[in-house]
Amino acid sequence: MTHTYNISGMTCNGCVAKAKSELLKLGDITEADVQLTSPQATITMQKHIPVQELQNALRKAGNYTITEADGGMHHTEAIEDKTSWFATYKPILLICAYITGATLLIEAVRGRFDVHTWMANFMAGFFLVFSFFKLLDLKGFAENYSTYDIIAKRWQGWGYVYAFVELALGIAYLSRFDLLVTNAITFFVMSVSIIGVMQSVMSKRKIRCACLGAVFNLPMSTVAIIEDGLMIAMSLLTVLSLNNTHL
């Protein structure tokens, strides 16, 4: 079920992000579209949540007041999304296919396939392309990221920093800058990132995945877990391989 509410007290997009983040922390809310211009919130919930409970959540974000719009008479049932799985994830599938194809072509031109060289090139392409989409709308990415990432929830500035961390990692892989350090940082950053992703997927919240920034409306799902998990696995394998080489 979906309800519309009025929210007073919000003055900036930061207020919107904080309000949205606190509302989504309530277990039965699957989606919260908070608008500054109205200002209103359209909230989709698994079961009805009393206004007082919503108010208690918003107090953690700031001095905001929430009331039912139209005297609480505005209520709609959720409309089933009939978009196919392939159509939904077509952007990320195409991007991964391009990066995989390009990096395999590099190995083919070299005349031999080296898994570590291929992984370094793949991770360079991954981070450079994904950071590009995040930087297209950095503010939108940071606001979206703060709705589920465990660090960005507490400090929204992490979303602004994170996009540049991905850019730096992409350049580091491409330039082969100290691969042990680069992979260790990747392993740590992606291991922290996947926690918020897994929490959101397990809670079945219908929120937007920020992996491709705010350009594409990708839903949070196991695809995001696979994406982060792949980077964790590749970085861990490289760290272990480099350690064995130095022994």
Solvent accessible surface area in square Angstrom, and as a share of the most:
residue,aa,sasa,rsa
1,M,67,0.30
2,T,18,0.10
3,H,20,0.09
4,T,16,0.09
5,Y,1,0.00
6,N,60,0.31
7,I,1,0.01
8,S,62,0.40
9,G,45,0.43
10,M,16,0.07
11,T,112,0.65
12,C,62,0.37
13,N,57,0.29
14,G,24,0.23
15,C,17,0.10
16,V,20,0.11
17,A,5,0.04
18,K,111,0.47
19,A,0,0.00
20,K,55,0.23
21,S,7,0.05
22,E,25,0.11
23,L,0,0.00
24,L,1,0.00
25,K,87,0.37
26,L,34,0.17
27,G,55,0.53
28,D,40,0.21
29,I,0,0.00
30,T,8,0.04
31,E,78,0.35
32,A,3,0.02
33,D,66,0.34
34,V,11,0.06
35,Q,78,0.35
36,L,57,0.28
37,T,130,0.75
38,S,66,0.43
39,P,48,0.30
40,Q,60,0.27
41,A,0,0.00
42,T,53,0.31
43,I,0,0.00
44,T,21,0.12
45,M,2,0.01
46,Q,103,0.46
47,K,120,0.51
48,H,92,0.41
49,I,6,0.03
50,P,71,0.45
51,V,44,0.25
52,Q,103,0.46
53,E,76,0.34
54,L,0,0.00
55,Q,20,0.09
56,N,68,0.35
57,A,5,0.04
58,L,0,0.00
59,R,145,0.53
60,K,157,0.66
61,A,17,0.13
62,G,27,0.26
63,N,146,0.75
64,Y,17,0.06
65,T,68,0.40
66,I,4,0.02
67,T,69,0.40
68,E,64,0.29
69,A,2,0.02
70,D,104,0.54
71,G,68,0.66
72,G,26,0.25
73,M,161,0.72
74,H,82,0.36
75,H,78,0.35
76,T,65,0.38
77,E,121,0.54
78,A,65,0.50
79,I,166,0.84
80,E,136,0.61
81,D,115,0.59
82,K,178,0.75
83,T,78,0.45
84,S,64,0.41
85,W,147,0.51
86,F,120,0.50
87,A,53,0.41
88,T,35,0.20
89,Y,13,0.05
90,K,96,0.41
91,P,30,0.19
92,I,4,0.02
93,L,61,0.30
94,L,85,0.42
95,I,24,0.12
96,C,44,0.27
97,A,59,0.46
98,Y,164,0.62
99,I,13,0.07
100,T,45,0.26
101,G,37,0.36
102,A,56,0.43
103,T,7,0.04
104,L,80,0.40
105,L,116,0.58
106,I,80,0.41
107,E,4,0.02
108,A,71,0.55
109,V,122,0.70
110,R,96,0.35
111,G,66,0.64
112,R,153,0.56
113,F,121,0.50
114,D,45,0.23
115,V,71,0.41
116,H,80,0.36
117,T,32,0.18
118,W,41,0.14
119,M,11,0.05
120,A,5,0.04
121,N,20,0.10
122,F,9,0.04
123,M,1,0.00
124,A,1,0.01
125,G,19,0.18
126,F,5,0.02
127,F,0,0.00
128,L,50,0.25
129,V,46,0.26
130,F,1,0.00
131,S,0,0.00
132,F,111,0.46
133,F,32,0.14
134,K,5,0.02
135,L,58,0.29
136,L,99,0.49
137,D,61,0.32
138,L,42,0.21
139,K,97,0.41
140,G,18,0.17
141,F,0,0.00
142,A,0,0.00
143,E,42,0.19
144,N,14,0.07
145,Y,7,0.03
146,S,5,0.03
147,T,1,0.00
148,Y,8,0.03
149,D,0,0.00
150,I,42,0.21
151,I,63,0.32
152,A,1,0.01
153,K,52,0.22
154,R,198,0.72
155,W,140,0.49
156,Q,45,0.20
157,G,18,0.17
158,W,42,0.15
159,G,0,0.00
160,Y,80,0.30
161,V,60,0.35
162,Y,7,0.03
163,A,0,0.00
164,F,105,0.44
165,V,33,0.19
166,E,5,0.02
167,L,55,0.27
168,A,58,0.45
169,L,9,0.04
170,G,0,0.00
171,I,95,0.48
172,A,14,0.11
173,Y,2,0.01
174,L,110,0.55
175,S,75,0.48
176,R,91,0.33
177,F,126,0.53
178,D,74,0.38
179,L,44,0.22
180,L,57,0.28
181,V,67,0.39
182,T,3,0.01
183,N,1,0.00
184,A,48,0.37
185,I,81,0.41
186,T,0,0.00
187,F,73,0.30
188,F,136,0.57
189,V,16,0.09
190,M,2,0.01
191,S,32,0.21
192,V,29,0.17
193,S,8,0.05
194,I,23,0.12
195,I,75,0.38
196,G,0,0.00
197,V,6,0.03
198,M,78,0.35
199,Q,96,0.43
200,S,3,0.02
201,V,32,0.19
202,M,146,0.65
203,S,43,0.28
204,K,151,0.64
205,R,31,0.11
206,K,133,0.56
207,I,11,0.06
208,R,84,0.31
209,C,5,0.03
210,A,1,0.01
211,C,14,0.08
212,L,1,0.01
213,G,0,0.00
214,A,23,0.18
215,V,70,0.40
216,F,64,0.27
217,N,113,0.58
218,L,4,0.02
219,P,54,0.34
220,M,17,0.08
221,S,25,0.16
222,T,81,0.47
223,V,26,0.15
224,A,6,0.05
225,I,38,0.19
226,I,116,0.59
227,E,20,0.09
228,D,7,0.04
229,G,26,0.25
230,L,75,0.37
231,M,0,0.00
232,I,29,0.15
233,A,48,0.37
234,M,12,0.05
235,S,0,0.00
236,L,73,0.36
237,L,102,0.51
238,T,12,0.07
239,V,25,0.14
240,L,90,0.45
241,S,32,0.21
242,L,43,0.21
243,N,64,0.33
244,N,101,0.52
245,T,99,0.57
246,H,132,0.59
247,L,178,0.89
